[in-house]
Amino acid sequence: MKMISCSADLQITAADNDFSQCTTSTYSGLHITLWPCDDETESISPRDIAKHLSKVVYFPESVHSPFSAAQYAVELANSLKNASSHVRLYALLRNVHEAYLGHISSAVRAAEKSMASQRNGEDGRDALESAFSARIFKALNLLTPQAASERNLITTENLAAIEHARQRLDSTLERDLGVYIHKQNHAVNFMPLPRFIVPLRWDRASDKYLHSYQRLVLDSRKIISEKYSDI
């Protein structure tokens, strides 16, 4: 998927040196350092995540209304209607790093350049997204997918189900939003969902994301407390 930013809420500054530092003000007015990625978590909030994801645009080639990363996450979680709440929660949070990193292409490029040089050619984007995702999960008081998998809270089959649902959602949106002629790989290889998905306005997408997050967190923690009391 290609992403563009249509948000004016995030203002980025980057230090002009070999070890670029990226900081921003969030939607709610909190200040956060995006790079270097440390253990700071107090500046991360579910409300900001919902607002920011609603301003990240997926499938910009579409001739229809913009489709936000927030709505994409909600649709992905909803498509796993037969899965447990904690599995759907991990589906909802699959693109959570883009709430902050999806808006900042120029700053991320500077961070990637510095990070890649320090990691002997390791993919800078993947490393940055992974580190920031871990930071967000810590702020939300949730195990990362890797940690959850190690404790058997979410199984390999669960992760595979989320990935299959993502491919199926991509196939659906590429047909519904008119991107089929540009990206036939998903649309050809996966059966789409049996419904048309209407793009939501950013404020509606934000509200739905936050509501889904709050509901799934509540349900998931009940499951965790009952079945995994040591977590």
N, C-alpha and C positions, 0 to 999 in steps of 0.2 A: 504494500500500500504506500502511496505517496502522501506526504503530509505537508500542509502549509499552515502558517499561523495567521489568524485574523484578529488577534487579541492586542489591545492597547494597554492591558492591565499590567503586563510584565515589562519592567524597564531594566535592561541589562547593562552592567558595567564590567569591564574586564581589565585587569592589570596589564600594562604593557611591558611584560618581561617573559622570560623563558618558562616561568611557572605561573601560568595565567590563573587569576582568581576571578570567578564569576559570582556576582551577587545580584539579588533581585528583591523587589517588593512584591508581595503576593496580593491577591485580590482583596483579602481582608485587612491588608496593611502590615502584615508581619514581614520581617526581613529575614532572608535566608541566603546562606552561602551554598551555591550549587557546586562550585569547584574551588579548591579541593574538597572531596567528599569525606566529611568527618562524621562524628557521632552525634552531631547536633540534630535534635528531633523536636524541640519545643516550637519551632516555626512551621511545622507541618500540621495541617488540620484537614479533616474530611471535607469541610465546607470549601476550602481552597481547592482541594483535589477535584471536587465536583465542578466548581466554577471553571477551573483551568481546562479540564478535559472537555468541557462543553464548548471551548473556544478553539480546540484543535480540530482541524478539518480532515476527514478521510475522503477518499475518492473525489479529489477536486476536479477531475476530468468530467464529472457528471454534469449533464445539462439541467438537472433538477436542483433542489435546495441543498445547501451544504449538509453533510452528514457528519456529526461530531463524534469524537472519540468517546465521549460520555455515553451517548446513545448506543454506540457500538458495544461498549462494555455491558450495558444493561441488556441489550438484545442477546449477547453471548450467554450471560447468566440465565436469562429466561429460556433460552433454547435448550438448556439442560434441565428441563422441568421434572424429570424423573430422578435426578441426582439429589444427594443430600445437601443440606443448606451450606455446609462448609466447603463442599466441592463447587457449588455455585458462587460462593464468596471468592474463592480463588480464581474462578473464571472472570468475575467482575473486576478483580484487581490485576488481571493479566497485563494490562497496558498502563498500570498506575504511574509508572515513571514518566510517562508522557505528559502528565499534569504539569510537570515542571520543565522537563527537557524537550517537550514537543514544540515549544515556542521559541527556542533560542538557538537557531541554527548557526549563527555566526559565533556566538560564545562557545557553543559545543564544539565547533570546528577547532577553535583555539585550544580548548581543553583536550580534545582528542589528540591533537598534534603533540602536546606536552606529554600526555599519558602514554601514547604509543611509543614515543622515544624512550621512555623510562621502562617500558615493559618489553623491550626487545622485539618490537614488531607485532605484539598482540593487538587484536582488534580493539581499538580505543573506544568505539561506540558501544560495543557489547560490554566491555569492562565498566564503562561509566554507567550504563543503564542498569547493570547488575548491582553495582555498588549503591546506586541511588534507590533502587527498588528495595534492597535490604534495609536501608535507612528509613524508608517510608513504612515498611512492615514493622520495624521497631517502634516507630512513632505511633502506629495504630495498635500496638500491643498484640501483634499477631506473629506467628511463626512464618518464616519465609517458606516458599514451596519446597525448597531443598530440605530445610529443617523438618518441615511437616512430613515429607516423604521418608526421611530417616527415622522418624518416630511412628511411621505407618499411619499417620493421621490422614494423609492423602496418598493413595496407592499409585503405582505406575499406570494401572488401568484408568484411574481417575484423570491423571495428567493426559493420557492418550485420548480420553473422551473429550476433554477440554480442547485439545488441539484439533480433533476431528470436527467438533462443533464450530471452531473458528474457521476452518476451511469451508464448511457448509454455509456459514454466515457470509463469508466472502463471496461465495458462488451466488448466493441469493442477492446480495447488494449489487454485484456486478451486472446482474440482469435487471434488477429493479431500477437502479440509478443510471442505466444506459452506458455502463463502462465495459460492457461485454466485448465490444469490438477492439478495445484497447488491451484487455487482460483476459484472455480466454483460458489461461491455464486452470484457474480454480473453477471457472464457470463450466468448463467442459468435463472436468474430472470428478466433480462432486454434485450430488443431488441437492438442489436448493430447498430451502424451507417452503412449506406449502402455504405461503402467505406473502402478501405485499407489505413491505416495511416503509412507512412514510417518514421522511426526515422531520425531526422536531426542531423547533426554534431553540436557540442555545439556552434560554432560561428554563424552558420546559425540560430539556435534556438534563440540565443541572439538577433540577428538583427531583426528577425521577432517579438519577444516579444516587443522590444523597439518601433518598427514601429507601432505595434498594439496599444500599450499604448498611444503613442502620438496622433494617429488618433482618438481613442475612447475618450480620454480626451477632445480634441478639439470639437468633435461632442457633447459630453455630456454636456459640459459647455454652449453650445448654447441652448440646451434643458432646462437646469437649469435656465439660464438667462431669457428665454422666459416664462417659466411656474412657476418658483419658485423664484421670484425676492427677496424674503425675506431671502433666504439661502445664 
